[in-house]
Amino acid sequence: MSSKQRKPAKVPLITSICAALALIFGLGIPALNEHVPEIKPAVSETADTQNSSIGSLSLDELPPYSGSPWIEVNGNVPSFTEEERALASDTDIVGIFESYSELDSLGRCGPAFACIGLDLMPTEERGNIGNVRPTGWQTVKYDCVEGKYLYNRCHLIGYQLSGENANKKNLITGTRYLNVEGMLPFENEIADYVLFTENHVLYRVTPVFEDDNLLASGVLLEAESVEDEGKEISFCVFCYNVQPGISLDYKTGESTLAE
């Protein structure tokens, strides 16, 4: 039996990337049911209807990567609704829910959503995840990459936060740079806050795929500390799935040394 004492309840979540990202720019969602937000897809789950935009903002309008692993989005303000905040403040379930989208028709992950607290954090060492091959996965090494391997199996909700390990709905193909320079500092910020205060953080991670690409262009991270209403933790950032010195084919995940 796992040493993780209490497994959090799984709750329904968005199955469409477009629907999750649209929240940033003011598009509404349906009302809560008794316990969790029932958010319906804005588009069909078929690959040819995937929308490569963040609300009204096209991915083409996002500034290209220019040396920083992430940029602020929406004025660095997360787009959680009052219903979602109320869910996180429910004393009966606070800190014990996490949810992962169903894979789409291409096998790609959708948004992952959780209220991070001590109840979710792992109490055992992380196991092997080598049997999981997210979309766009390629096993390739470059001398210019830390640790040689270009790609990591990137957890949407980091293992240190959720204890979720070989969950196919929580793993995407991400560069070493995305994993370590982009996502990890924000995950560490949340983990340090929770461990120090024993409070909770509402956290959503949305992988962003353009059209039918198998490799995500990046991930959107949104977080807000619950008990202090975002005073200590509050951010909304887009992390680029790039690797300096390497050219990526987002359609397939293949790569070459940059010229």
SULFEN-V55712 format. One record per residue. N is the residue number from 1. RES is the residue in three letters. PHI is phi in whole degrees, -180 to 180 (NA if undefined). OMEGA is omega in whole degrees, -180 to 180 (999 if undefined). NEAR is the number of other ideal C-beta (glycine too) atoms within 10 Angstrom. Layout:
((N & RES & PHI & OMEGA & NEAR) (N & RES & PHI & OMEGA & NEAR))
This chain:
((1 & MET & NA & 178 & 4) (2 & SER & -63 & 178 & 10) (3 & SER & -82 & 174 & 9) (4 & LYS & -73 & -164 & 16) (5 & GLN & -68 & -175 & 8) (6 & ARG & -131 & 180 & 8) (7 & LYS & -83 & -178 & 12) (8 & PRO & -66 & 179 & 20) (9 & ALA & -68 & 174 & 12) (10 & LYS & -88 & -178 & 11) (11 & VAL & -129 & 180 & 18) (12 & PRO & -63 & 179 & 16) (13 & LEU & -148 & 178 & 23) (14 & ILE & -55 & 172 & 27) (15 & THR & -107 & -179 & 18) (16 & SER & -123 & 177 & 22) (17 & ILE & -59 & -179 & 28) (18 & CYS & -59 & -177 & 21) (19 & ALA & -64 & -179 & 22) (20 & ALA & -68 & -176 & 29) (21 & LEU & -71 & -180 & 27) (22 & ALA & -63 & -180 & 23) (23 & LEU & -60 & -177 & 25) (24 & ILE & -62 & -173 & 22) (25 & PHE & -108 & 166 & 14) (26 & GLY & 94 & 178 & 10) (27 & LEU & -81 & -174 & 14) (28 & GLY & -79 & 174 & 8) (29 & ILE & -131 & 177 & 18) (30 & PRO & -64 & -176 & 10) (31 & ALA & -71 & 176 & 9) (32 & LEU & -66 & 166 & 16) (33 & ASN & -89 & -173 & 11) (34 & GLU & -61 & -174 & 5) (35 & HIS & -125 & -172 & 14) (36 & VAL & -136 & 177 & 20) (37 & PRO & -72 & 175 & 21) (38 & GLU & -98 & -174 & 15) (39 & ILE & -106 & -176 & 23) (40 & LYS & -90 & -180 & 11) (41 & PRO & -59 & 177 & 17) (42 & ALA & -83 & 179 & 17) (43 & VAL & -137 & 175 & 14) (44 & SER & -63 & -180 & 12) (45 & GLU & -83 & 180 & 17) (46 & THR & -68 & -172 & 11) (47 & ALA & -61 & -174 & 16) (48 & ASP & -73 & 177 & 9) (49 & THR & -111 & 178 & 15) (50 & GLN & -62 & -179 & 21) (51 & ASN & -97 & -177 & 19) (52 & SER & -98 & -180 & 17) (53 & SER & -128 & 173 & 18) (54 & ILE & -105 & -173 & 24) (55 & GLY & 60 & -180 & 16) (56 & SER & -89 & -178 & 11) (57 & LEU & -99 & 178 & 15) (58 & SER & -73 & 175 & 12) (59 & LEU & -58 & 179 & 17) (60 & ASP & -64 & -178 & 9) (61 & GLU & -90 & 174 & 9) (62 & LEU & -69 & 178 & 17) (63 & PRO & -62 & 178 & 9) (64 & PRO & -65 & 177 & 7) (65 & TYR & -56 & -176 & 17) (66 & SER & -135 & 176 & 7) (67 & GLY & 116 & 176 & 5) (68 & SER & -101 & -177 & 11) (69 & PRO & -69 & -179 & 23) (70 & TRP & -152 & 174 & 21) (71 & ILE & -134 & 175 & 15) (72 & GLU & -75 & 179 & 11) (73 & VAL & -125 & 177 & 22) (74 & ASN & 55 & 180 & 19) (75 & GLY & 66 & -179 & 7) (76 & ASN & 66 & -179 & 12) (77 & VAL & -107 & 178 & 15) (78 & PRO & -65 & -172 & 24) (79 & SER & -104 & 180 & 21) (80 & PHE & -61 & 178 & 23) (81 & THR & -82 & 177 & 15) (82 & GLU & -63 & 177 & 8) (83 & GLU & -64 & 179 & 15) (84 & GLU & -68 & 177 & 22) (85 & ARG & -65 & 178 & 15) (86 & ALA & -65 & 177 & 12) (87 & LEU & -61 & -179 & 22) (88 & ALA & -67 & -178 & 23) (89 & SER & -92 & 179 & 15) (90 & ASP & -67 & -174 & 13) (91 & THR & -66 & 179 & 6) (92 & ASP & -79 & -175 & 6) (93 & ILE & -131 & -175 & 17) (94 & VAL & -57 & 176 & 18) (95 & GLY & 80 & -177 & 22) (96 & ILE & -125 & 176 & 17) (97 & PHE & -125 & 173 & 21) (98 & GLU & -150 & -175 & 25) (99 & SER & -150 & -178 & 21) (100 & TYR & -131 & -179 & 24) (101 & SER & -68 & 171 & 27) (102 & GLU & -68 & 176 & 12) (103 & LEU & -65 & -180 & 16) (104 & ASP & -83 & -173 & 21) (105 & SER & -67 & 175 & 13) (106 & LEU & -96 & -179 & 16) (107 & GLY & 86 & -177 & 13) (108 & ARG & -88 & 178 & 24) (109 & CYS & -74 & 171 & 28) (110 & GLY & -113 & -177 & 25) (111 & PRO & -61 & 173 & 26) (112 & ALA & -119 & -171 & 28) (113 & PHE & -138 & -178 & 29) (114 & ALA & -157 & 167 & 28) (115 & CYS & -109 & -173 & 24) (116 & ILE & -81 & 176 & 29) (117 & GLY & -155 & -180 & 20) (118 & LEU & -58 & -179 & 13) (119 & ASP & -62 & -178 & 19) (120 & LEU & -87 & -170 & 25) (121 & MET & -68 & -176 & 17) (122 & PRO & -71 & 176 & 16) (123 & THR & -121 & 179 & 10) (124 & GLU & -143 & 179 & 10) (125 & GLU & -67 & 180 & 8) (126 & ARG & -69 & 179 & 13) (127 & GLY & -87 & -178 & 10) (128 & ASN & -76 & 178 & 8) (129 & ILE & -124 & -176 & 17) (130 & GLY & -66 & 180 & 8) (131 & ASN & -83 & -180 & 8) (132 & VAL & -94 & 179 & 14) (133 & ARG & -122 & 179 & 14) (134 & PRO & -65 & 179 & 25) (135 & THR & -58 & -179 & 21) (136 & GLY & 82 & -175 & 25) (137 & TRP & -68 & 174 & 16) (138 & GLN & -139 & 175 & 17) (139 & THR & -95 & -176 & 8) (140 & VAL & -147 & -178 & 15) (141 & LYS & -120 & 173 & 10) (142 & TYR & -139 & 180 & 16) (143 & ASP & -65 & -177 & 7) (144 & CYS & -82 & -179 & 12) (145 & VAL & -101 & 176 & 18) (146 & GLU & -58 & -178 & 11) (147 & GLY & 79 & 176 & 9) (148 & LYS & 77 & -174 & 11) (149 & TYR & -72 & -180 & 14) (150 & LEU & -65 & -172 & 22) (151 & TYR & -107 & 170 & 26) (152 & ASN & -115 & 166 & 20) (153 & ARG & -85 & -173 & 20) (154 & CYS & -87 & 172 & 27) (155 & HIS & -72 & 172 & 24) (156 & LEU & -68 & 169 & 28) (157 & ILE & -92 & -173 & 24) (158 & GLY & -55 & -179 & 22) (159 & TYR & -57 & -178 & 18) (160 & GLN & -65 & 180 & 19) (161 & LEU & -97 & -170 & 23) (162 & SER & -118 & -174 & 23) (163 & GLY & 74 & 177 & 22) (164 & GLU & -81 & -174 & 23) (165 & ASN & -115 & -176 & 18) (166 & ALA & -88 & 179 & 14) (167 & ASN & -94 & -176 & 19) (168 & LYS & -60 & 180 & 16) (169 & LYS & -79 & -176 & 15) (170 & ASN & -122 & -176 & 26) (171 & LEU & -129 & 174 & 24) (172 & ILE & -123 & 173 & 28) (173 & THR & -81 & -180 & 24) (174 & GLY & -135 & 178 & 29) (175 & THR & -67 & 174 & 25) (176 & ARG & -58 & -179 & 20) (177 & TYR & -64 & 177 & 23) (178 & LEU & -60 & -175 & 25) (179 & ASN & -66 & -171 & 21) (180 & VAL & -92 & -177 & 16) (181 & GLU & -89 & -177 & 19) (182 & GLY & -89 & -171 & 25) (183 & MET & -86 & -171 & 26) (184 & LEU & -58 & 180 & 16) (185 & PRO & -59 & 179 & 13) (186 & PHE & -73 & 176 & 20) (187 & GLU & -63 & 179 & 21) (188 & ASN & -64 & 179 & 13) (189 & GLU & -60 & 179 & 15) (190 & ILE & -66 & -178 & 22) (191 & ALA & -61 & -180 & 16) (192 & ASP & -62 & -180 & 11) (193 & TYR & -63 & -178 & 19) (194 & VAL & -64 & -179 & 23) (195 & LEU & -66 & -178 & 12) (196 & PHE & -78 & -173 & 9) (197 & THR & -100 & -171 & 15) (198 & GLU & 62 & 175 & 11) (199 & ASN & -90 & -174 & 19) (200 & HIS & -127 & 179 & 26) (201 & VAL & -135 & 173 & 26) (202 & LEU & -77 & -170 & 24) (203 & TYR & -142 & 177 & 29) (204 & ARG & -132 & 178 & 25) (205 & VAL & -124 & -176 & 28) (206 & THR & -122 & 174 & 27) (207 & PRO & -73 & -176 & 26) (208 & VAL & -115 & 178 & 23) (209 & PHE & -110 & 176 & 27) (210 & GLU & -92 & 179 & 18) (211 & ASP & 52 & -179 & 13) (212 & ASP & -104 & 177 & 16) (213 & ASN & -60 & 177 & 22) (214 & LEU & -89 & 178 & 22) (215 & LEU & -104 & -179 & 27) (216 & ALA & -66 & 174 & 27) (217 & SER & -72 & -180 & 19) (218 & GLY & 171 & 179 & 26) (219 & VAL & -134 & 175 & 25) (220 & LEU & -98 & 179 & 25) (221 & LEU & -112 & 176 & 23) (222 & GLU & -129 & -180 & 27) (223 & ALA & -148 & 178 & 23) (224 & GLU & -155 & 177 & 25) (225 & SER & -67 & -169 & 22) (226 & VAL & -83 & -171 & 20) (227 & GLU & -64 & 180 & 14) (228 & ASP & -103 & 175 & 13) (229 & GLU & 55 & 174 & 11) (230 & GLY & 85 & -178 & 17) (231 & LYS & -66 & -176 & 9) (232 & GLU & -95 & -180 & 15) (233 & ILE & -125 & 176 & 24) (234 & SER & -162 & 177 & 18) (235 & PHE & -157 & 175 & 18) (236 & CYS & -146 & -173 & 20) (237 & VAL & -135 & 173 & 22) (238 & PHE & -110 & 180 & 24) (239 & CYS & -103 & -176 & 27) (240 & TYR & -79 & 174 & 23) (241 & ASN & -90 & -179 & 28) (242 & VAL & -132 & 173 & 20) (243 & GLN & -141 & 180 & 23) (244 & PRO & -53 & 179 & 13) (245 & GLY & 90 & -177 & 12) (246 & ILE & -126 & 174 & 18) (247 & SER & -97 & -177 & 12) (248 & LEU & -110 & 171 & 22) (249 & ASP & -99 & -174 & 14) (250 & TYR & -71 & 178 & 16) (251 & LYS & -67 & -174 & 13) (252 & THR & -120 & -174 & 13) (253 & GLY & 95 & 179 & 20) (254 & GLU & -70 & -172 & 14) (255 & SER & -150 & 175 & 18) (256 & THR & -146 & 172 & 11) (257 & LEU & -64 & 179 & 10) (258 & ALA & -69 & 179 & 11) (259 & GLU & -79 & 999 & 4))
